[in-house]
């Protein structure tokens, strides 16, 4: 099924998404990769607040290339989500609702997605130049010293993703293999 959704993604929205759905996201999302996740984890360990509003937040695992003249961002393809797996369960428990990346997630992340009525989307790897056309604005929010790994706030329009893991734990990477084997 094809769905158009607007951020923030709430439990009401995520519960209507199913593994395999094609979605187009419009609204604010945040970008954070490995180094930013490590800093957020360290901040939480010190009892500090996170630098972004985590409740019903969507985080895109991506490190952009420099923007061309007149564009808000350069190539903006997804990075491998499993590198954030040690941080994702805690963030989901704090209110993170959606993640965008590529590749498989651990059982611990999938359990946290189910426990918190979240969702994991995949964006198409290798299509960063095309995906960047859906990004209408980009602003560094914090950790500027991390360069491409700084946390950014993006405004996206019709950003294309596929639901990989839905709020019930259905996993497209597993069900697609089973369907293919039937052929």
N, C-alpha and C positions, 0 to 999 in steps of 0.2 A: 504494500500500500504506500501511497505517496502522501506526505503530510507537510504542511507549512506550519512552523511553530515560531513563537516569539519568546525571547528571554524577558524576565527570568523564567527558567524552567522549574516549575513547582511539582509537587507530588501528583497533583491533579493532571498535569501535562504528561509527566513521565509514565504514569500508570496507563495512559492511552497509547503508548509507543510499544511496538512489538519488534522483536528481533527480525531483521530483514527489511524493515520499513525504510523507504527513502525519505529523507527529511530535508527541508530547506529552512535554515535558521536565520531569523532576523532579530537584531538587537545587540546588546552589549555582551561581550564575552571577554575573558581574560586569557592572556598567554603566559605560561610558566613552564619551564623545563627543569632539568635535573638540579642545577645550582640554585635556582629560585626555590624549588621544593625543599632542598636541604636547609636553606636559610629560614623558610617558614617553619620547618620542623624545629629548628634550633630556637626560634622565637617562642614557639609554644612551650618548649622545655623550660625556658626561662620565665614562663608565666606571662609573656607579652601577648598583645593582640596581633592578629594577622594584618598585613598591610592592605588586604582587599576584603570586601564584604563577602564572606564565604556562604552565607545562607542563600540557597537556591542559585548558587553561582555555577557558571559553566567555564571550565578551564580547557584551553586548547594547548596541547603539547606541540610547540612549534618554536623555532628560532628563525626569524626572518632574515633575508638578505637585505642589504641597503636599498632604500627606495630610489627609484628613478625620479628624475625631475617631474614634478607635477603629480606624483603618486604618493599615497600615504604610507606605503610599505612596499618592499621588494617581494621576491618569491616567498611564498608562505605555506610550504607543504608540511604535513604532519611529521612528527618524530615518533620513534618507537615508544609506545606507552609503558611497556614493562619496566622501563628504567625508573618510572615514578611509582611502581607498585609498593615499595616499602613505605611510601608516604600517603598513598591514596586512601586506605581504610580510615585513618585518623581524620583526614579532611572530610571524607564522606560522613563520618560520625558527627562532625561539627556543622554539617549542613550543605556541603558541596553536593550538587545534584547531578551534574553532567560533566563528562570528560570527552574530549575529542583527541584521537591519536591514530596510530596504526598498530596492528599486531595484537597478539593475545594478551590476556590478563591472568593473574594468578587466581587460585581458588579463594584466597583471602580477600582480594579485591572484589571478586564476583559476590562473595558472601556479604561484603559491606554494601555493595550496590543493592542487593535484595533487602538487606536489613534497613536501608535508608531510602528505599523506593527511588533509587537513582537510575542512571542510564549511561552506557558507554557507546559512543559513536565512533565510527571510523571515517576519516577523510581519505581521499585517494592519494596514495603516495606517488611521487613523480609528477604531480599536477600542480605544483606550487605556484607557477606563473598564472595558471587559470584560476586557482583558488584566490589569489591576491586581488583579482578583479571584483570579488564579492566584498572586499574589505574597504569600507568607505572612510574610516578614520582610524588612526593608531596613535596612542599616547603612552609614553613610558610613565608608569605609576611609581615604581620603586626599584631599588637594586640596579640603578643606572650603571654602576661600575661593572656589572656583568655583561655589558654590551648586548649582543644578540639574545642573551639569556635573561635580560631584565624582564620584570613583570610589566606587561603592557595591557592597556584596556583598548579593545577594538570595538568598532561598530561595524557589524556585518549585515549584508542584505542578501537573502536567498543563498546562504552558504550551504553547499550540498554535502550531506553526510548520510551514512547508513547506520541504522541501529544494529550494533553487534551484540551487546548484552543488554537485555531489557530488565525492567524492575522485578520480574519473576525469575531471573537467572537464566532465561533462554539465551543460548550462545550461538550466533550465526556460524561461527567457525566450526562448531561441532555438528549442528544440524545440516549445514550445507554439505559436509563430507558424507553424512548418512544418505542424504538425498542423491548425491552424485553416485554413490555406490549402488543404488537401486537401478540405475540406468543400465 
